[in-house]
């Protein structure tokens, strides 16, 4: 065996040792449980707010605001990353995962100051989402407007 082949074999053995192994059904179960708990919490918040006398739309708004607040608070106390590590994709339920994604870079770079740390890094995740969200909305609005224009003729 040549030195090159021996190095390749040693490298492949090393890669095998350091590559984590996953139990797919277990990981899927943890993601399902984590996402389910977050969604159940959201539903409980919405039901409580509706019980207090608000309509469904207002309760949904308050539910979203409170879920974002809880997610950012847990990110600030370094709890949400542990939840995300355990629950995987289940912790990426859109609103809480997005809030964590926006808050985490801002918290990480706060030592660099208000402007260059928090001000710049807070848009690391949010910037592209906002940009492409607005652009897509504009394109779809334009298509809708052109469709309406065709009805006028």
C-alpha positions in Angstrom: 0.0 0.0 0.0 1.4 3.4 -1.0 1.8 6.3 1.5 -1.0 8.2 -0.3 -3.5 5.3 0.0 -2.5 4.9 3.7 -3.1 8.6 4.3 -6.5 8.4 2.6 -7.5 5.4 4.7 -6.4 7.1 7.9 -8.3 10.2 6.9 -11.4 8.2 6.2 -11.2 6.5 9.6 -10.7 9.9 11.2 -13.8 11.2 9.4 -15.8 8.2 10.6 -14.8 8.8 14.2 -15.7 12.5 14.3 -18.8 12.4 12.2 -21.8 12.4 14.5 -24.3 9.5 14.0 -28.0 10.3 14.2 -31.0 8.2 15.0 -33.5 9.6 12.5 -36.7 8.4 14.1 -35.5 9.8 17.5 -34.5 13.2 16.0 -37.9 13.4 14.1 -39.7 12.6 17.4 -37.8 15.3 19.3 -38.6 17.8 16.5 -42.2 16.9 16.5 -42.5 17.2 20.3 -40.6 20.5 20.4 -42.7 22.0 17.5 -45.9 20.6 19.1 -45.1 22.2 22.5 -44.4 25.6 20.9 -47.6 25.4 18.8 -49.6 24.2 21.8 -48.3 27.1 23.8 -49.3 29.5 21.1 -52.8 28.0 20.9 -53.1 28.3 24.7 -52.1 31.9 24.6 -54.6 32.6 21.9 -57.4 30.8 23.7 -56.6 32.7 26.9 -56.7 36.0 25.2 -60.0 35.2 23.5 -61.4 34.0 26.8 -60.5 37.5 28.2 -62.9 39.0 25.6 -61.0 39.8 22.4 -61.8 38.7 18.9 -59.8 36.0 17.1 -57.8 38.4 15.0 -56.7 40.5 17.9 -55.9 37.3 19.9 -53.8 36.0 17.1 -51.9 39.3 16.9 -51.2 39.2 20.7 -50.3 35.5 20.4 -47.7 36.3 17.8 -46.3 39.2 19.8 -46.0 37.1 22.9 -44.4 34.2 21.2 -41.7 36.5 19.7 -41.2 38.1 23.1 -40.8 34.8 24.8 -38.4 33.6 22.1 -36.2 36.7 22.3 -36.2 36.5 26.1 -35.2 32.8 26.0 -32.5 33.7 23.4 -31.2 36.4 25.7 -30.9 34.0 28.6 -29.2 31.5 26.3 -32.1 29.0 26.8 -33.5 28.9 23.3 -30.2 27.6 21.7 -30.4 24.6 24.0 -34.0 24.1 23.0 -33.1 24.3 19.3 -30.2 21.9 19.8 -32.4 19.3 21.4 -35.5 19.9 19.3 -33.8 20.5 16.0 -36.2 21.7 13.2 -39.1 21.6 15.7 -37.7 24.7 17.3 -37.6 26.5 14.0 -41.4 26.9 14.1 -41.5 30.1 11.9 -42.2 32.9 14.3 -40.1 31.7 17.3 -37.3 30.5 15.1 -37.2 33.7 13.2 -37.3 35.8 16.4 -34.3 33.7 17.7 -32.5 34.1 14.4 -32.8 37.9 14.6 -32.0 38.3 18.3 -29.1 35.9 18.5 -26.7 37.9 16.2 -27.6 41.1 18.0 -26.9 39.6 21.4 -23.7 38.0 20.2 -22.3 41.2 18.8 -23.5 43.6 21.5 -19.9 44.0 22.8 -19.1 45.8 19.5 -21.4 48.6 20.4 -25.0 49.8 19.6 -24.4 50.8 16.0 -21.7 48.5 14.6 -22.6 45.5 16.8 -26.4 45.3 17.4 -27.4 47.7 14.6 -25.5 46.0 11.9 -25.7 42.3 13.0 -29.5 42.3 13.8 -30.1 42.3 10.1 -27.9 39.3 9.4 -30.9 37.0 9.2 -33.7 39.5 9.0 -32.3 41.6 6.1 -32.6 39.0 3.4 -36.0 37.8 4.6 -37.3 41.4 4.6 -35.7 42.2 1.3 -37.0 39.2 -0.5 -40.4 39.3 1.2 -40.9 42.9 0.1 -39.6 42.2 -3.4 -41.8 39.1 -3.8 -44.8 41.1 -2.5 -44.1 43.8 -5.0 -43.8 41.4 -7.9 -47.0 39.5 -6.9 -48.8 42.9 -6.5 -47.7 43.9 -10.0 -48.9 40.6 -11.5 -52.3 41.1 -9.7 -52.5 44.7 -10.9 -51.8 43.6 -14.5 -54.5 41.0 -14.1 -57.0 43.6 -13.0 -55.9 45.9 -15.8 -56.9 43.1 -18.3 -60.4 43.1 -16.8 -60.8 46.8 -17.6 -60.2 46.3 -21.3 
